[in-house]
Amino acid sequence: MPATLSPAQREILSLLRHDLPEDTLDEIRRAIAEVLYRRLTAEADRVWDANGWTDEDAERMLHAHDRRSSTDDAGADS
């Protein structure tokens, strides 16, 4: 873990140094979650478009059985 805080971490801490009511903290959490959701969605859309995937591709990926469990990976680096 880094010894110094990022500018974003410092900004969040500066907001939270005040004794904020719980409903305000909930609003801050929701706002952060919304920003991260929008960024993740935009990135997923970018990857989707870059690969030219279709709804049929999504269905195929959803039902694919080539996923491995975490236990399958145990010892893979040994």
N, CA, C and O atoms as CSV, one atom per row, in Angstrom:
chain,resi,resn,atom,element,x,y,z
A,1,MET,N,N,0.848,-1.177,0.000
A,1,MET,CA,C,0.000,0.000,0.000
A,1,MET,C,C,0.894,1.241,0.000
A,1,MET,O,O,1.844,1.318,0.778
A,2,PRO,N,N,0.593,2.214,-0.871
A,2,PRO,CA,C,1.452,3.397,-0.952
A,2,PRO,C,C,1.429,4.208,0.344
A,2,PRO,O,O,0.416,4.275,1.040
A,3,ALA,N,N,2.565,4.816,0.642
A,3,ALA,CA,C,2.680,5.621,1.863
A,3,ALA,C,C,1.996,6.971,1.703
A,3,ALA,O,O,1.606,7.586,2.695
A,4,THR,N,N,1.845,7.441,0.471
A,4,THR,CA,C,1.218,8.737,0.242
A,4,THR,C,C,-0.163,8.537,-0.374
A,4,THR,O,O,-0.441,7.518,-1.006
A,5,LEU,N,N,-1.007,9.524,-0.176
A,5,LEU,CA,C,-2.361,9.465,-0.721
A,5,LEU,C,C,-2.401,10.127,-2.085
A,5,LEU,O,O,-1.670,11.079,-2.358
A,6,SER,N,N,-3.261,9.608,-2.924
A,6,SER,CA,C,-3.458,10.210,-4.236
A,6,SER,C,C,-4.272,11.495,-4.067
A,6,SER,O,O,-4.900,11.695,-3.027
A,7,PRO,N,N,-4.266,12.363,-5.074
A,7,PRO,CA,C,-5.091,13.573,-4.990
A,7,PRO,C,C,-6.574,13.251,-4.753
A,7,PRO,O,O,-7.250,13.962,-4.010
A,8,ALA,N,N,-7.074,12.193,-5.374
A,8,ALA,CA,C,-8.480,11.821,-5.172
A,8,ALA,C,C,-8.738,11.404,-3.726
A,8,ALA,O,O,-9.757,11.773,-3.142
A,9,GLN,N,N,-7.814,10.638,-3.155
A,9,GLN,CA,C,-7.967,10.216,-1.762
A,9,GLN,C,C,-7.926,11.416,-0.828
A,9,GLN,O,O,-8.708,11.495,0.119
A,10,ARG,N,N,-7.013,12.353,-1.091
A,10,ARG,CA,C,-6.934,13.560,-0.250
A,10,ARG,C,C,-8.222,14.367,-0.344
A,10,ARG,O,O,-8.700,14.895,0.660
A,11,GLU,N,N,-8.787,14.464,-1.548
A,11,GLU,CA,C,-10.029,15.212,-1.738
A,11,GLU,C,C,-11.178,14.582,-0.959
A,11,GLU,O,O,-11.951,15.281,-0.303
A,12,ILE,N,N,-11.284,13.260,-1.036
A,12,ILE,CA,C,-12.347,12.563,-0.308
A,12,ILE,C,C,-12.161,12.743,1.197
A,12,ILE,O,O,-13.124,13.000,1.919
A,13,LEU,N,N,-10.939,12.610,1.659
A,13,LEU,CA,C,-10.695,12.812,3.085
A,13,LEU,C,C,-11.026,14.234,3.532
A,13,LEU,O,O,-11.524,14.434,4.639
A,14,SER,N,N,-10.753,15.217,2.683
A,14,SER,CA,C,-11.077,16.594,3.056
A,14,SER,C,C,-12.588,16.775,3.192
A,14,SER,O,O,-13.047,17.543,4.037
A,15,LEU,N,N,-13.358,16.073,2.367
A,15,LEU,CA,C,-14.819,16.118,2.504
A,15,LEU,C,C,-15.276,15.469,3.804
A,15,LEU,O,O,-16.210,15.939,4.454
A,16,LEU,N,N,-14.609,14.392,4.167
A,16,LEU,CA,C,-15.045,13.596,5.305
A,16,LEU,C,C,-14.473,14.066,6.635
A,16,LEU,O,O,-14.782,13.480,7.673
A,17,ARG,N,N,-13.652,15.101,6.631
A,17,ARG,CA,C,-13.121,15.587,7.905
A,17,ARG,C,C,-14.200,16.277,8.724
A,17,ARG,O,O,-14.054,16.456,9.933
A,18,HIS,N,N,-15.273,16.659,8.066
A,18,HIS,CA,C,-16.405,17.259,8.756
A,18,HIS,C,C,-17.310,16.153,9.285
A,18,HIS,O,O,-17.366,15.059,8.723
A,19,ASP,N,N,-18.005,16.446,10.354
A,19,ASP,CA,C,-18.928,15.458,10.912
A,19,ASP,C,C,-20.216,15.503,10.111
A,19,ASP,O,O,-21.132,16.268,10.415
A,20,LEU,N,N,-20.269,14.670,9.083
A,20,LEU,CA,C,-21.404,14.668,8.165
A,20,LEU,C,C,-22.478,13.703,8.639
A,20,LEU,O,O,-22.171,12.644,9.187
A,21,PRO,N,N,-23.736,14.069,8.428
A,21,PRO,CA,C,-24.813,13.137,8.775
A,21,PRO,C,C,-24.761,11.897,7.875
A,21,PRO,O,O,-24.239,11.952,6.761
A,22,GLU,N,N,-25.294,10.806,8.357
A,22,GLU,CA,C,-25.253,9.540,7.631
A,22,GLU,C,C,-25.909,9.649,6.257
A,22,GLU,O,O,-25.431,9.037,5.301
A,23,ASP,N,N,-26.987,10.411,6.141
A,23,ASP,CA,C,-27.642,10.527,4.838
A,23,ASP,C,C,-26.750,11.242,3.829
A,23,ASP,O,O,-26.815,10.950,2.635
A,24,THR,N,N,-25.925,12.167,4.288
A,24,THR,CA,C,-24.977,12.840,3.397
A,24,THR,C,C,-23.890,11.867,2.952
A,24,THR,O,O,-23.497,11.862,1.786
A,25,LEU,N,N,-23.405,11.049,3.876
A,25,LEU,CA,C,-22.407,10.038,3.523
A,25,LEU,C,C,-22.987,9.044,2.515
A,25,LEU,O,O,-22.300,8.630,1.581
A,26,ASP,N,N,-24.244,8.665,2.706
A,26,ASP,CA,C,-24.895,7.767,1.742
A,26,ASP,C,C,-24.967,8.416,0.371
A,26,ASP,O,O,-24.742,7.755,-0.643
A,27,GLU,N,N,-25.279,9.710,0.331
A,27,GLU,CA,C,-25.346,10.425,-0.938
A,27,GLU,C,C,-23.980,10.473,-1.623
A,27,GLU,O,O,-23.891,10.324,-2.841
A,28,ILE,N,N,-22.921,10.679,-0.845
A,28,ILE,CA,C,-21.559,10.690,-1.386
A,28,ILE,C,C,-21.209,9.308,-1.940
A,28,ILE,O,O,-20.636,9.197,-3.025
A,29,ARG,N,N,-21.551,8.260,-1.197
A,29,ARG,CA,C,-21.290,6.894,-1.666
A,29,ARG,C,C,-22.011,6.623,-2.983
A,29,ARG,O,O,-21.431,6.064,-3.914
A,30,ARG,N,N,-23.282,7.026,-3.053
A,30,ARG,CA,C,-24.054,6.813,-4.282
A,30,ARG,C,C,-23.458,7.595,-5.450
A,30,ARG,O,O,-23.416,7.100,-6.577
A,31,ALA,N,N,-22.998,8.815,-5.179
A,31,ALA,CA,C,-22.410,9.634,-6.246
A,31,ALA,C,C,-21.128,8.992,-6.774
A,31,ALA,O,O,-20.910,8.943,-7.985
A,32,ILE,N,N,-20.290,8.504,-5.878
A,32,ILE,CA,C,-19.052,7.832,-6.294
A,32,ILE,C,C,-19.385,6.567,-7.074
A,32,ILE,O,O,-18.776,6.291,-8.108
A,33,ALA,N,N,-20.344,5.805,-6.583
A,33,ALA,CA,C,-20.744,4.584,-7.279
A,33,ALA,C,C,-21.281,4.899,-8.674
A,33,ALA,O,O,-21.004,4.166,-9.623
A,34,GLU,N,N,-22.038,5.970,-8.803
A,34,GLU,CA,C,-22.592,6.363,-10.105
A,34,GLU,C,C,-21.482,6.726,-11.087
A,34,GLU,O,O,-21.531,6.329,-12.251
A,35,VAL,N,N,-20.490,7.471,-10.629
A,35,VAL,CA,C,-19.369,7.844,-11.498
A,35,VAL,C,C,-18.623,6.594,-11.955
A,35,VAL,O,O,-18.310,6.451,-13.137
A,36,LEU,N,N,-18.338,5.692,-11.020
A,36,LEU,CA,C,-17.623,4.463,-11.376
A,36,LEU,C,C,-18.455,3.593,-12.312
A,36,LEU,O,O,-17.917,2.982,-13.236
A,37,TYR,N,N,-19.770,3.533,-12.076
A,37,TYR,CA,C,-20.663,2.774,-12.951
A,37,TYR,C,C,-20.637,3.335,-14.373
A,37,TYR,O,O,-20.550,2.575,-15.337
A,38,ARG,N,N,-20.711,4.655,-14.507
A,38,ARG,CA,C,-20.693,5.263,-15.847
A,38,ARG,C,C,-19.382,4.975,-16.556
A,38,ARG,O,O,-19.376,4.680,-17.751
A,39,ARG,N,N,-18.272,5.058,-15.834
A,39,ARG,CA,C,-16.967,4.777,-16.459
A,39,ARG,C,C,-16.849,3.320,-16.872
A,39,ARG,O,O,-16.358,3.018,-17.960
A,40,LEU,N,N,-17.295,2.420,-16.013
A,40,LEU,CA,C,-17.231,0.997,-16.327
A,40,LEU,C,C,-18.115,0.668,-17.522
A,40,LEU,O,O,-17.718,-0.096,-18.401
A,41,THR,N,N,-19.311,1.244,-17.554
A,41,THR,CA,C,-20.219,1.019,-18.670
A,41,THR,C,C,-19.625,1.540,-19.971
A,41,THR,O,O,-19.715,0.879,-21.006
A,42,ALA,N,N,-19.016,2.726,-19.922
A,42,ALA,CA,C,-18.392,3.295,-21.119
A,42,ALA,C,C,-17.258,2.404,-21.609
A,42,ALA,O,O,-17.112,2.203,-22.815
A,43,GLU,N,N,-16.458,1.868,-20.700
A,43,GLU,CA,C,-15.359,0.987,-21.093
A,43,GLU,C,C,-15.893,-0.325,-21.668
A,43,GLU,O,O,-15.372,-0.830,-22.663
A,44,ALA,N,N,-16.929,-0.873,-21.042
A,44,ALA,CA,C,-17.528,-2.104,-21.565
A,44,ALA,C,C,-18.095,-1.870,-22.965
A,44,ALA,O,O,-17.940,-2.714,-23.848
A,45,ASP,N,N,-18.743,-0.738,-23.166
A,45,ASP,CA,C,-19.266,-0.406,-24.496
A,45,ASP,C,C,-18.135,-0.271,-25.514
A,45,ASP,O,O,-18.269,-0.709,-26.656
A,46,ARG,N,N,-17.020,0.337,-25.099
A,46,ARG,CA,C,-15.882,0.503,-25.996
A,46,ARG,C,C,-15.327,-0.854,-26.415
A,46,ARG,O,O,-15.054,-1.077,-27.595
A,47,VAL,N,N,-15.159,-1.761,-25.453
A,47,VAL,CA,C,-14.639,-3.096,-25.751
A,47,VAL,C,C,-15.629,-3.858,-26.638
A,47,VAL,O,O,-15.231,-4.540,-27.581
A,48,TRP,N,N,-16.910,-3.736,-26.326
A,48,TRP,CA,C,-17.950,-4.398,-27.117
A,48,TRP,C,C,-17.859,-3.954,-28.575
A,48,TRP,O,O,-17.832,-4.777,-29.490
A,49,ASP,N,N,-17.814,-2.635,-28.773
A,49,ASP,CA,C,-17.762,-2.093,-30.132
A,49,ASP,C,C,-16.461,-2.459,-30.843
A,49,ASP,O,O,-16.470,-2.775,-32.033
A,50,ALA,N,N,-15.343,-2.416,-30.117
A,50,ALA,CA,C,-14.044,-2.729,-30.710
A,50,ALA,C,C,-13.994,-4.172,-31.211
A,50,ALA,O,O,-13.316,-4.474,-32.194
A,51,ASN,N,N,-14.716,-5.055,-30.527
A,51,ASN,CA,C,-14.734,-6.463,-30.914
A,51,ASN,C,C,-15.863,-6.788,-31.881
A,51,ASN,O,O,-15.933,-7.900,-32.403
A,52,GLY,N,N,-16.743,-5.829,-32.121
A,52,GLY,CA,C,-17.843,-6.062,-33.040
A,52,GLY,C,C,-18.819,-7.127,-32.559
A,52,GLY,O,O,-19.434,-7.818,-33.370
A,53,TRP,N,N,-18.965,-7.264,-31.230
A,53,TRP,CA,C,-19.833,-8.287,-30.681
A,53,TRP,C,C,-21.302,-7.969,-30.936
A,53,TRP,O,O,-21.699,-6.809,-31.049
A,54,THR,N,N,-22.095,-9.034,-31.023
A,54,THR,CA,C,-23.536,-8.924,-31.232
A,54,THR,C,C,-24.256,-9.512,-30.024
A,54,THR,O,O,-23.628,-10.058,-29.117
A,55,ASP,N,N,-25.589,-9.391,-30.024
A,55,ASP,CA,C,-26.381,-10.012,-28.955
A,55,ASP,C,C,-26.200,-11.529,-28.960
A,55,ASP,O,O,-26.217,-12.172,-27.910
A,56,GLU,N,N,-26.027,-12.087,-30.150
A,56,GLU,CA,C,-25.795,-13.527,-30.243
A,56,GLU,C,C,-24.466,-13.907,-29.579
A,56,GLU,O,O,-24.367,-14.944,-28.923
A,57,ASP,N,N,-23.456,-13.066,-29.754
A,57,ASP,CA,C,-22.170,-13.315,-29.090
A,57,ASP,C,C,-22.342,-13.288,-27.573
A,57,ASP,O,O,-21.765,-14.111,-26.861
A,58,ALA,N,N,-23.139,-12.340,-27.083
A,58,ALA,CA,C,-23.366,-12.238,-25.642
A,58,ALA,C,C,-24.043,-13.498,-25.117
A,58,ALA,O,O,-23.670,-14.010,-24.062
A,59,GLU,N,N,-25.024,-13.996,-25.840
A,59,GLU,CA,C,-25.697,-15.231,-25.431
A,59,GLU,C,C,-24.726,-16.405,-25.408
A,59,GLU,O,O,-24.736,-17.216,-24.482
A,60,ARG,N,N,-23.886,-16.486,-26.439
A,60,ARG,CA,C,-22.898,-17.567,-26.505
A,60,ARG,C,C,-21.938,-17.475,-25.321
A,60,ARG,O,O,-21.640,-18.486,-24.685
A,61,MET,N,N,-21.452,-16.267,-25.019
A,61,MET,CA,C,-20.528,-16.088,-23.895
A,61,MET,C,C,-21.207,-16.395,-22.562
A,61,MET,O,O,-20.594,-16.955,-21.653
A,62,LEU,N,N,-22.475,-16.022,-22.463
A,62,LEU,CA,C,-23.219,-16.254,-21.229
A,62,LEU,C,C,-23.347,-17.736,-20.928
A,62,LEU,O,O,-23.293,-18.151,-19.771
A,63,HIS,N,N,-23.518,-18.533,-21.975
A,63,HIS,CA,C,-23.742,-19.964,-21.798
A,63,HIS,C,C,-22.495,-20.812,-22.032
A,63,HIS,O,O,-22.568,-22.041,-22.008
A,64,ALA,N,N,-21.371,-20.175,-22.254
A,64,ALA,CA,C,-20.124,-20.914,-22.483
A,64,ALA,C,C,-19.728,-21.662,-21.213
A,64,ALA,O,O,-19.884,-21.147,-20.105
A,65,HIS,N,N,-19.225,-22.856,-21.378
A,65,HIS,CA,C,-18.819,-23.671,-20.232
A,65,HIS,C,C,-17.312,-23.811,-20.156
A,65,HIS,O,O,-16.801,-24.792,-19.617
A,66,ASP,N,N,-16.600,-22.836,-20.695
A,66,ASP,CA,C,-15.142,-22.912,-20.670
A,66,ASP,C,C,-14.550,-22.106,-19.520
A,66,ASP,O,O,-13.340,-21.888,-19.459
A,67,ARG,N,N,-15.408,-21.669,-18.616
A,67,ARG,CA,C,-14.898,-20.955,-17.440
A,67,ARG,C,C,-14.314,-21.959,-16.453
A,67,ARG,O,O,-14.825,-23.069,-16.302
A,68,ARG,N,N,-13.241,-21.555,-15.788
A,68,ARG,CA,C,-12.615,-22.423,-14.811
A,68,ARG,C,C,-12.857,-21.865,-13.423
A,68,ARG,O,O,-12.936,-20.650,-13.246
A,69,SER,N,N,-12.973,-22.729,-12.450
A,69,SER,CA,C,-13.108,-22.296,-11.059
A,69,SER,C,C,-11.738,-21.902,-10.536
A,69,SER,O,O,-10.712,-22.242,-11.126
A,70,SER,N,N,-11.735,-21.181,-9.424
A,70,SER,CA,C,-10.457,-20.746,-8.850
A,70,SER,C,C,-9.619,-21.940,-8.401
A,70,SER,O,O,-8.394,-21.839,-8.334
A,71,THR,N,N,-10.247,-23.050,-8.097
A,71,THR,CA,C,-9.480,-24.225,-7.695
A,71,THR,C,C,-8.750,-24.842,-8.876
A,71,THR,O,O,-7.739,-25.520,-8.690
A,72,ASP,N,N,-9.251,-24.615,-10.104
A,72,ASP,CA,C,-8.571,-25.124,-11.291
A,72,ASP,C,C,-7.226,-24.421,-11.495
A,72,ASP,O,O,-6.302,-24.987,-12.079
A,73,ASP,N,N,-7.129,-23.181,-11.006
A,73,ASP,CA,C,-5.920,-22.402,-11.182
A,73,ASP,C,C,-4.883,-22.675,-10.089
A,73,ASP,O,O,-3.742,-22.227,-10.194
A,74,ALA,N,N,-5.268,-23.395,-9.057
A,74,ALA,CA,C,-4.348,-23.661,-7.940
A,74,ALA,C,C,-3.151,-24.428,-8.467
A,74,ALA,O,O,-3.292,-25.467,-9.112
A,75,GLY,N,N,-1.994,-23.911,-8.189
A,75,GLY,CA,C,-0.767,-24.581,-8.585
A,75,GLY,C,C,-0.384,-24.359,-10.027
A,75,GLY,O,O,0.595,-24.940,-10.497
A,76,ALA,N,N,-1.129,-23.531,-10.748
A,76,ALA,CA,C,-0.819,-23.306,-12.162
A,76,ALA,C,C,0.531,-22.633,-12.334
A,76,ALA,O,O,1.196,-22.821,-13.352
A,77,ASP,N,N,0.940,-21.846,-11.340
A,77,ASP,CA,C,2.214,-21.151,-11.411
A,77,ASP,C,C,3.348,-21.957,-10.811
A,77,ASP,O,O,4.494,-21.510,-10.807
A,78,SER,N,N,3.040,-23.144,-10.302
A,78,SER,CA,C,4.073,-23.949,-9.639
A,78,SER,C,C,4.904,-24.692,-10.642
A,78,SER,O,O,5.822,-25.421,-10.264
